[in-house]
């Protein structure tokens, strides 16, 4: 699995449930299907008068989650900004050609009410519940190091093995100091709750 495969799976899913926040910080979710994928960014079409547009112009932070029929979850986080003005028509034409139904929604020159947002600074969380142990990974499109998540066993470990016994996925490697296999971890927190030496910390 890699970032581009995740994007391909998102594209196959078609409609994205796109989350933003309003002025009070409350989450707002809507479906967006007018999406175009590039290797390093995602573009989508909406109308300038929509509440989503105002939220994006004020904040820009977005997130979407796709669940495939193989029990994979792909969560994309990023920053949405209006595409450069001299590229707006180009991307509108591309998206309308890829999504012919849009011509029924915005026929003729009424598409001029539209605005194209470009999503960049993209981080993708991949989570596959269809395998045992589960598989997870984090990718970025710009090569930046993704933020660490989950838990880590520190050098305070006493090697008792309680964490491994309590781990639903048995994704902890024993030794003088136990180690969590991050690519199989559920991030459930069972290890940190049950460690008698307080040797586990949240990343």
Buried (B, 14 or more C-beta within 10 A) or exposed (E): BEBBEBBEBBBEBEEBBBBBBBEEEEEEEEEBBBBBBEEEBBBBBBBEEBEBBBBBBEBBBBBBBBBBEEEBBBBBBBBBBBBEEEBBBEBBEBBBEEBEEBEEBBEEEEBEEBBBBBBBBBBBBBBBBEEEBBBBBBBBBEEEEEEEEBBBBEEEBEEEEBBBEBBEBEBBEEEEBBBBEBEBBBEBEBBBEEBEBEBBEEE
